């Protein structure tokens, strides 16, 4: 392979990885190294459609005034991931504001941003955000196209299985196989016309890489999508109430909170209570497939009356590894078990696929005058 061709291949791969990271991060509600903005609220710091490097909140350290954060908004534009600057730090949370907005988000009704709602912090080398022009625009286009394809296929086939996270995995898997077959046939025709042979096993490697990527994306989604921060809105009142979220000022109430596992693989769950106002027992447990588990949530109301929020951060991991190993990795970093579990799934799946397809089978097909799918 010539140096120019190698550089072009690397550049194409980099673009694909950037778009994929942005799309998957937006889909999972958790930026994966990169994020982008979709409004003019951060101009001129970040223009519409521009991307930027997003450092996970767990690795970003303490958040200070002036930092630009990606957080899960409740009311801004209907809720969802929002990128704004921290303009003040209070006991109730962060006060945020878009650089192009005349007032803070909290002036517009958004509650102070809690620590658990912060997903990432924009990387600012030298004090300025490093932006990547137009990648957000590309991701938005790809996202709209995929949603249209999912909806069209679901309507045509009369099934809702092709919608949502699981449906996207089906569509990606089917598209990968279809592109491999169609592309392989055209490639064979061109190579036969030129009197050349195809590199042994190359197509098998590409196919298994695509299939492995789809499988890993599904595994990651099954752990990330159901997890996240659970908000408990409470009222510190001057009176007793039968409602578990209306608590007499200065007292404590407990109630059961049920967590489900809709998958078939047992899931190890860790709960982290945010602040001194809330606690859970137990904080770690395993939920069998297609079942639920219950934890006791204890909330203390402050002496001052009013409405307050308390959060419990939930982390979920497929029990593919022994529970003590998952616990040790979780103590190292909450994302460490996901990385190791993904690797435990991806490596055997890829190697088994290569063994099953085999380069000999591809060479035999390449030497024939026709194609096996003709």
LUMKE-360480 format. One line per field, with one value per residue (C-alpha): chain; residue in one letter; residue number from 1; x, y, z. Coordinates in steps of 0.001 Angstrom, whole numbers, plus 500000, padded with zeros to 6 digits. Layout:
c	(A,...)
r	(A,...)
k	(NUM,...)
u	(X,...)
v	(Y,...)
w	(Z,...)
END
This chain:
c	(A,A,A,A,A,A,A,A,A,A,A,A,A,A,A,A,A,A,A,A,A,A,A,A,A,A,A,A,A,A,A,A,A,A,A,A,A,A,A,A,A,A,A,A,A,A,A,A,A,A,A,A,A,A,A,A,A,A,A,A,A,A,A,A,A,A,A,A,A,A,A,A,A,A,A,A,A,A,A,A,A,A,A,A,A,A,A,A,A,A,A,A,A,A,A,A,A,A,A,A,A,A,A,A,A,A,A,A,A,A,A,A,A,A,A,A,A,A,A,A,A,A,A,A,A,A,A,A,A,A,A,A,A,A,A,A,A,A,A,A,A,A,A,A,A,A,A,A,A,A,A,A,A,A,A,A,A,A,A,A,A,A,A,A,A,A,A,A,A,A,A,A,A,A,A,A,A,A,A,A,A,A,A,A,A,A,A,A,A,A,A,A,A,A,A,A,A,A,A,A,A,A,A,A,A,A,A,A,A,A,A,A,A,A,A,A,A,A,A,A,A,A,A,A,A,A,A,A,A,A,A,A,A,A,A,A,A,A,A,A,A,A,A,A,A,A,A,A,A,A,A,A,A,A,A,A,A,A,A,A,A,A,A,A,A,A,A,A,A,A,A,A,A,A,A,A,A,A,A,A,A,A,A,A,A,A,A,A,A,A,A,A,A,A,A,A,A,A,A,A,A,A,A,A,A,A,A,A,A,A,A,A,A,A,A,A,A,A,A,A,A,A,A,A,A,A,A,A,A,A,A,A,A,A,A,A,A,A,A,A,A,A,A,A,A,A,A,A,A,A,A,A,A,A,A,A,A,A,A,A,A,A,A,A,A,A,A,A,A,A,A,A,A,A)
r	(X,X,X,X,X,X,X,X,X,X,X,X,X,X,X,X,X,X,X,X,X,X,X,X,X,X,X,X,X,X,X,X,X,X,X,X,X,X,X,X,X,X,X,X,X,X,X,X,X,X,X,X,X,X,X,X,X,X,X,X,X,X,X,X,X,X,X,X,X,X,X,X,X,X,X,X,X,X,X,X,X,X,X,X,X,X,X,X,X,X,X,X,X,X,X,X,X,X,X,X,X,X,X,X,X,X,X,X,X,X,X,X,X,X,X,X,X,X,X,X,X,X,X,X,X,X,X,X,X,X,X,X,X,X,X,X,X,X,X,X,X,X,X,X,X,X,X,X,X,X,X,X,X,X,X,X,X,X,X,X,X,X,X,X,X,X,X,X,X,X,X,X,X,X,X,X,X,X,X,X,X,X,X,X,X,X,X,X,X,X,X,X,X,X,X,X,X,X,X,X,X,X,X,X,X,X,X,X,X,X,X,X,X,X,X,X,X,X,X,X,X,X,X,X,X,X,X,X,X,X,X,X,X,X,X,X,X,X,X,X,X,X,X,X,X,X,X,X,X,X,X,X,X,X,X,X,X,X,X,X,X,X,X,X,X,X,X,X,X,X,X,X,X,X,X,X,X,X,X,X,X,X,X,X,X,X,X,X,X,X,X,X,X,X,X,X,X,X,X,X,X,X,X,X,X,X,X,X,X,X,X,X,X,X,X,X,X,X,X,X,X,X,X,X,X,X,X,X,X,X,X,X,X,X,X,X,X,X,X,X,X,X,X,X,X,X,X,X,X,X,X,X,X,X,X,X,X,X,X,X,X,X,X,X,X,X,X,X,X,X,X,X,X,X)
k	(1,2,3,4,5,6,7,8,9,10,11,12,13,14,15,16,17,18,19,20,21,22,23,24,25,26,27,28,29,30,31,32,33,34,35,36,37,38,39,40,41,42,43,44,45,46,47,48,49,50,51,52,53,54,55,56,57,58,59,60,61,62,63,64,65,66,67,68,69,70,71,72,73,74,75,76,77,78,79,80,81,82,83,84,85,86,87,88,89,90,91,92,93,94,95,96,97,98,99,100,101,102,103,104,105,106,107,108,109,110,111,112,113,114,115,116,117,118,119,120,121,122,123,124,125,126,127,128,129,130,131,132,133,134,135,136,137,138,139,140,141,142,143,144,145,146,147,148,149,150,151,152,153,154,155,156,157,158,159,160,161,162,163,164,165,166,167,168,169,170,171,172,173,174,175,176,177,178,179,180,181,182,183,184,185,186,187,188,189,190,191,192,193,194,195,196,197,198,199,200,201,202,203,204,205,206,207,208,209,210,211,212,213,214,215,216,217,218,219,220,221,222,223,224,225,226,227,228,229,230,231,232,233,234,235,236,237,238,239,240,241,242,243,244,245,246,247,248,249,250,251,252,253,254,255,256,257,258,259,260,261,262,263,264,265,266,267,268,269,270,271,272,273,274,275,276,277,278,279,280,281,282,283,284,285,286,287,288,289,290,291,292,293,294,295,296,297,298,299,300,301,302,303,304,305,306,307,308,309,310,311,312,313,314,315,316,317,318,319,320,321,322,323,324,325,326,327,328,329,330,331,332,333,334,335,336,337,338,339,340,341,342,343,344,345,346,347,348,349,350,351,352,353,354,355,356,357,358,359,360,361,362,363,364,365,366,367,368,369,370,371,372,373,374)
u	(500000,501436,501970,499377,496757,497557,497141,493830,492591,493596,491841,488639,488767,489265,486213,484089,485226,484526,481010,480372,481570,479381,476337,476644,477311,474204,472149,473273,472992,476647,479298,482038,485197,483396,480234,478667,476149,472909,471922,473413,473488,477282,478325,480908,482754,481211,479285,476211,477197,480750,482145,484550,486511,484390,486191,484005,482959,484568,487946,487561,488063,486421,484189,484778,483169,483991,484058,481854,479877,477598,474668,471292,468838,465275,463529,465884,464441,462406,465300,468316,472042,472931,476294,476568,479089,479123,478712,478295,478650,476061,475135,472154,474170,475764,474295,474724,474362,474984,477622,475114,472190,471255,470141,471027,469268,468000,466362,464430,463189,465946,466890,470515,472575,473439,476784,475139,473609,477010,478078,481278,483456,484704,488464,490016,493728,495227,491863,490005,487714,489226,486419,486018,483980,480850,481078,477905,476088,477222,476097,472679,472233,473246,470972,467967,468688,468901,465694,463923,465244,464119,460647,460261,461375,459175,456128,456909,457411,454678,456886,458138,461210,463186,462624,464703,468106,467530,466031,469049,471315,469202,469345,473115,473663,471511,473129,476607,475813,474076,476960,479399,477503,476830,480268,481920,480108,481035,484585,484762,483452,486001,488842,487900,487848,491315,492555,493560,492816,491499,493637,493006,490675,490394,486635,486141,488134,486117,482810,483686,484972,481618,479608,481783,481246,477480,477573,479764,477482,474504,476309,477397,473891,472402,474592,474583,471012,469155,471713,472167,470952,467575,466048,463828,461913,460976,459050,460155,456832,455546,453122,453024,451989,451296,453323,456930,458211,456507,458570,458136,460991,463992,462807,463686,461531,462316,460604,461304,462658,462383,464958,464299,466393,464588,467483,468244,471770,472105,473180,475356,474066,475910,474137,475854,473829,474688,474948,474124,470367,469848,471104,470303,470606,471911,474211,475284,473211,472651,469416,468697,467467,463850,463427,463557,465276,464318,466493,465505,465884,466212,465731,466189,464300,466163,464899,463916,460620,460453,461104,464404,466016,468049,469855,471017,473520,473043,475758,474906,477191,476384,477541,479900,482781,482745,481119,484318,486174,483421,483485,487270,487079,484222,486280,489044,486654,482927,483712,486418,483993,482270,485582,486634,483197,483129,486563,485447,482598,484371,487575,486010,483203,485662,488064,485236,483819,487193,487598,484087,484437,488060,490298,490277,486562,486974,489850,487818,484959,487312,488755,485386,484012,480736,479669,478080,475186,474434)
v	(500000,503348,506041,508321,505564,504684,508299,508552,505358,506680,509990,508202,506000,509046,510778,507648,507223,510879,510735,507361,508615,511708,509764,506995,509521,511505,508318,506999,510374,510174,511973,509604,511755,514144,516242,519088,521920,522320,525894,529395,529658,529146,531459,532788,530255,527255,527733,525720,522256,522453,519614,519663,517273,516202,514876,512499,514130,511320,512167,515951,516625,519474,521787,525501,528718,529318,525645,524563,521446,518996,518194,516502,519397,519018,521966,523616,522941,520082,518463,516467,517043,520744,522494,525710,527522,527390,530958,530174,527264,526963,524418,523330,522881,524721,527883,527709,530085,530049,532569,534027,534097,537232,535278,532077,528779,528942,532308,530470,527752,525140,523782,524144,521458,518648,516866,513673,515519,516600,514183,515814,518929,520658,520466,523938,523751,527137,528385,528155,525377,523269,523026,520715,522513,520982,517481,518050,518937,515642,513670,515329,514385,510768,510587,511896,509475,506468,507421,507756,504350,502742,504256,503296,499705,499379,500578,498403,495240,496044,495659,497971,495772,497969,501107,502351,501089,497423,498263,500403,497428,495261,497893,498328,494567,494092,497051,495720,492315,493873,496254,493377,491216,493971,495510,492110,491243,494512,494114,490584,491770,494555,492325,489633,492209,493351,489786,490287,488287,489710,489728,486549,487037,490806,490865,488453,490727,493760,491944,490660,494086,495631,492877,493105,496865,496369,493740,495902,498893,496791,495471,498972,500349,497613,498830,502592,503350,501959,503505,507147,509471,508908,512108,512138,515379,516017,518664,519711,520545,521734,518803,515007,513380,509903,510722,509455,512538,515019,514912,516908,519375,518055,514412,511319,508975,505671,503913,501073,501740,498971,498495,496130,494120,493583,491579,487891,488301,489004,492580,493895,497251,499879,502864,506091,508580,512228,514438,513881,514149,510711,507153,503667,500193,498003,499942,496909,493936,491608,491451,488183,488254,489342,490217,493102,494021,496444,498850,501066,504800,507066,510822,513536,516806,519999,522318,524908,524230,524104,521859,519996,517424,514364,512027,508445,507558,504074,502015,498724,495968,492669,489803,488412,488725,487429,489938,490544,491423,493844,495404,495869,497473,499709,500940,501774,503769,503395,503029,500372,497402,498494,498586,495152,493586,494993,493469,490125,490083,491598,489537,486027,487081,488455,485495,482966,484745,484718,481031,480284,482209,481367,482743,479402,479679,483193,482106,479211,481534,484008,481379,480237,481702,482659,483868,481794,484242,484280)
w	(500000,498992,501601,499999,499973,503586,504680,502818,504494,507923,507228,506162,509252,511496,510014,510454,514066,514874,513424,515094,518496,518265,517097,519686,522448,521517,521259,524654,526369,527350,525255,524136,523852,521497,521622,519633,519888,517947,518848,518827,522625,522870,520025,519398,521585,519808,516562,515583,514372,515709,517763,520695,522874,525843,528914,531001,534257,536273,534750,534549,538262,540135,538099,538620,537498,533835,532832,529919,530791,529016,531278,531180,531171,532416,530764,528258,524787,526202,528062,526900,526569,526786,526579,528623,530802,534609,535877,539579,541998,544790,547430,545309,542115,539202,537695,533927,531006,527278,526207,523751,526204,528191,531276,533128,532579,536147,535469,532764,535124,534849,538299,539392,537689,540086,540000,538733,535791,534455,531714,530447,530527,527365,526950,526944,526165,526868,528139,524810,523616,520837,518274,515277,512575,511036,512524,514523,511317,509778,512826,512838,509190,509804,512842,510882,508034,510353,512142,508786,507689,510950,510680,507010,507604,510692,508750,505723,507782,510302,513381,516136,516696,514310,516412,519317,520473,519677,516286,515411,516128,513789,511046,511418,511342,508265,506512,507239,505741,502723,502035,502315,499837,497321,497643,497450,494241,492543,493724,492334,488962,488766,489834,487287,484522,485496,485815,489420,492542,495783,498910,500924,503858,503607,503164,506064,508346,507293,507729,511192,512237,511291,512990,516111,516226,516092,518858,521109,520551,521630,524708,525712,525201,527395,530266,529677,528552,531632,534006,534919,537647,539270,540648,543714,544137,547770,549668,553137,554767,558134,558373,558165,554877,553527,550421,550697,548894,551253,554435,557596,557991,559869,559726,557692,555594,553873,550974,548567,545079,542465,539704,536807,534363,531056,529563,529941,531345,535091,535802,538638,539898,541940,543486,544549,546577,545948,549016,552666,552160,550593,551065,549747,551226,549728,547420,545411,544232,541291,539286,537470,533892,533384,537062,539535,542787,545540,547488,550404,549803,552841,552415,555035,554747,555695,558405,555780,554020,550236,547252,546987,544746,545654,543244,543129,540402,538992,537266,535554,534279,532563,534763,532146,534608,538210,540528,542596,539377,538332,541794,541677,538234,539367,542318,539843,537604,536778,533055,533573,533809,530576,528692,529956,529351,525818,525207,526666,524154,521145,521035,521161,518802,516242,516444,516247,513198,511447,512275,511017,507741,507159,504436,502603,501986,500567,498315,496969,496112,494479,492175,490842,487690,489318,492734,495478,495781,492023)
END
